């Protein structure tokens, strides 16, 4: 089972949306992939915005109660691929974990959608969350398709 880790700032929005949506896609196709998420500055007491669960529910993802997870050395070591949401997250990951450089690419970079950042919707209105999730879904679908064809899944 290959492990893919999504990373953002607080692990309340973007990485959670990517993680849970990717897990649903992989489960639907019975792919040997395990997805997780973490935040560079995650704190367990920062609540997940309700819109996150609502957006995922619209995609058939079961209701979830998410507690933010802080990025750890163990998560980095145990992941086969790490997909941060922005170039800034990637740079921070590379600075903290230079030995993991070969497995760190932004989500849009890995998905073949360029080197753009996925903006942080935290504190914004529901429409902004919907737009960010639309981008995340597109990137995650492309990433899962790439994973299906890659050595990661066949190893």
N, C-alpha and C positions, 0 to 999 in steps of 0.2 A: 504494500500500500504506500503510495507516494504522498508526501505531505506538502501542501501548498499553504503558505502563510500570507495573508493580506495585512498590510500595516498602514495606519494613519496616525493622527495625533492623539486623540483621546479614546479611540475604540468605542465610540457610541453611534457613529453614523456610517461613514463611507466603508470602512473595513468590515463592519458588521453586514452592511447591505451586500457587499461583494462576497463575503464568506458564506452567508446563508443562501444567497442566490446560486452561487457556484455549487454548493453542496446539494441543492435541489436538482440542478442540471445533471450532476454526476450520478446521483441516486437514481434519477429517471432512466439513465442509460447504463446503470450498473457498472460504472467505471471505477477502477481501483485507485481512487483519489480521496484523500482526506484533507478537508479545508479547515483552517482556523484563522483567527484574527487577533491582533494586538495593537496597542497604541504606544507611541514613544513617550507620551506624557499621560497615560491612562491613570485614572484614579477610580477605585471601586465605588466611591460615593457620588460620582457624577452620573445623573440619570440619563438613560437613553430616551431621546425624544419619542413620544408616542407615534409620530408619523412613520418612524422606521418600521415598527411592527406592522402598521397599516399597509405600507407599500409592499412589504414582503408577503403579507396575507393575500394581497391582490394577485400575487404570483403563485399562490398555493403553498407558500412556506408556512408551516404550522406556527401558531402563536408562540412567541418566545419571550423569555425573561432573560435579558442579557446583563451580565455584570462585566464592566470593562476589565480587560486583561492588560497588564503592563508587559511590554516586550522584555524578554529575558535572554540571557546567553543561551540557555537550554533550548528555548524556542527557535533561536537562530540556528543552532547546531543541528537540531532534529528536523529542520525543514529542508526539503529538496529544492524548493523554489520560493523566493520571497518577493512579493509584489506590493511595493509601497504605492501610495496614491499620488505622490508628487515627486518632482525632482529634488526638492528640499528634504523630503523624507529619505529618499534614496541616498543623498549626500550624507545625511546624519547616520544612516545605517552603515554606509561604507566607512565613515570615520570611526564608528564604534566597533565594527566587525569587519576589518579589512580582509580577513581570511575567507569570508563568505562572498567576496566580490563577484565571483562567477555565477552565483545564484540569485543576485539581487538586480532586478529590472523593474522599472515602474510598470504598473498594470497596462497603461496605454502603449508603452514601448513593447512589452511582451506580446500584446494583442495585435501588434502591427498597425496601430492607429496613430503613430507619431509619438512625439515626446511631450505632449501636453499634460498639464496637471488636471486632476479631478478636484475641483474647488470644494472647500469645506462648507457644508450647508448648515452647520450647527448655529442655532439661533436665528436662522432665516425662516421665511414663510414656507408653507407647504408646497407652493408652486416651484420654488427653488429646489426643494428636496426632490420633487418629481423629476425635474430636469436633470439633476445630478444622478438620480437612480436610472434614468433613461440612458445616460452615458455609461454608467457602471454596468448595466445589463448588456449593452453592446460590447463593451470591452471584455466582460466575463465570458460571454458567448464565444467571442473570437479566441480568447485564451483557452477555454475548454476544448474548442476545436483543434487548436494548435497542440494542446497537451495530448489529445487522442492520437495525433500523428507523430508525436515526439518520442525520443528515447526515454524520457522521464517515465512515461506510462509503460513502456515495454521492458524496462530494466527489472 
